[in-house]
Amino acid sequence: MVNPRAAMSDFAAAIGGDTRRDRLLGLTLAVLVTAIIVIIFFVDAKINTAPPPRIVYVETYAPTRTDADIIASQKKDSAERKAFREEKKRKFQELQKKLGIE
């Protein structure tokens, strides 16, 4: 069995027997580890936090464009949007059938 008084006296002897050099080394290591952890938190806070650059393409039109050209362009764009929606709807219905969702 271990005597608690003997264990405490051994612990006190180990702590009290430290030289100044040992304490300085321990203090230096403790401060260094703490500083490294704090620096890592600051560096990590700046990584992958900004959104990526977003490219926006702007379509320019000729100043001589007529109303008929505008209407034709709008009809074409509307048909493309409708075709896209229909294709998306078809894909979802296909997935619904595969998964057996009602």
Secondary structure per residue as TSV (DSSP state, phi and psi in degrees):
chain	resnum	aa	ss	phi	psi
A	1	M	-	360.0	155.6
A	2	V	-	-101.8	130.2
A	3	N	-	-84.2	122.1
A	4	P	H	-61.0	-34.3
A	5	R	H	-66.4	-38.7
A	6	A	H	-68.6	-38.3
A	7	A	H	-65.0	-41.0
A	8	M	H	-67.8	-38.4
A	9	S	H	-69.4	-35.9
A	10	D	H	-64.3	-42.0
A	11	F	H	-63.5	-44.2
A	12	A	H	-64.8	-37.7
A	13	A	H	-67.1	-37.9
A	14	A	H	-68.8	-39.8
A	15	I	H	-73.1	-44.1
A	16	G	H	-72.6	-21.0
A	17	G	T	-84.0	0.4
A	18	D	-	-63.8	139.3
A	19	T	-	-86.7	171.5
A	20	R	H	-65.2	-35.5
A	21	R	H	-61.8	-42.5
A	22	D	H	-65.4	-42.2
A	23	R	H	-65.3	-40.2
A	24	L	H	-64.5	-40.7
A	25	L	H	-63.7	-44.0
A	26	G	H	-63.1	-43.6
A	27	L	H	-62.8	-43.7
A	28	T	H	-61.6	-45.4
A	29	L	H	-64.1	-40.4
A	30	A	H	-63.7	-44.1
A	31	V	H	-66.6	-40.4
A	32	L	H	-63.6	-46.2
A	33	V	H	-63.0	-42.7
A	34	T	H	-62.9	-43.5
A	35	A	H	-63.4	-41.4
A	36	I	H	-62.2	-42.9
A	37	I	H	-63.5	-43.6
A	38	V	H	-64.0	-43.0
A	39	I	H	-62.4	-41.4
A	40	I	H	-62.0	-39.7
A	41	F	H	-62.4	-42.3
A	42	F	H	-66.8	-41.0
A	43	V	H	-68.7	-43.3
A	44	D	H	-66.1	-27.8
A	45	A	T	-67.5	-20.5
A	46	K	T	-97.5	-6.3
A	47	I	T	-90.5	129.3
A	48	N	T	57.8	33.2
A	49	T	-	-105.0	-27.1
A	50	A	S	-82.9	138.6
A	51	P	-	-66.9	150.7
A	52	P	-	-67.8	157.1
A	53	P	-	-61.7	142.4
A	54	R	-	-112.9	124.8
A	55	I	-	-94.0	127.1
A	56	V	-	-117.1	120.2
A	57	Y	-	-93.7	130.3
A	58	V	-	-111.6	129.0
A	59	E	-	-90.2	128.1
A	60	T	-	-103.3	148.1
A	61	Y	-	-118.2	152.6
A	62	A	-	-71.3	141.9
A	63	P	T	-67.7	-16.8
A	64	T	T	-93.8	15.2
A	65	R	-	-68.4	133.3
A	66	T	-	-92.4	169.2
A	67	D	H	-63.3	-36.5
A	68	A	H	-63.2	-39.7
A	69	D	H	-63.8	-40.3
A	70	I	H	-64.5	-46.1
A	71	I	H	-63.3	-42.4
A	72	A	H	-63.0	-40.9
A	73	S	H	-65.4	-40.5
A	74	Q	H	-65.4	-39.9
A	75	K	H	-65.0	-41.5
A	76	K	H	-64.0	-45.3
A	77	D	H	-62.9	-39.7
A	78	S	H	-64.1	-41.4
A	79	A	H	-65.3	-39.1
A	80	E	H	-64.7	-42.6
A	81	R	H	-63.9	-41.7
A	82	K	H	-64.9	-41.7
A	83	A	H	-63.9	-39.3
A	84	F	H	-64.1	-44.9
A	85	R	H	-62.7	-41.3
A	86	E	H	-64.7	-41.4
A	87	E	H	-64.5	-42.1
A	88	K	H	-64.0	-42.7
A	89	K	H	-62.8	-41.0
A	90	R	H	-63.5	-41.1
A	91	K	H	-65.7	-39.7
A	92	F	H	-66.5	-38.5
A	93	Q	H	-66.0	-36.5
A	94	E	H	-64.2	-44.2
A	95	L	H	-64.7	-38.9
A	96	Q	H	-60.6	-41.9
A	97	K	H	-67.0	-39.2
A	98	K	H	-65.4	-38.9
A	99	L	H	-88.7	-8.2
A	100	G	T	72.1	33.5
A	101	I	-	-89.5	134.8
A	102	E	-	-94.5	360.0
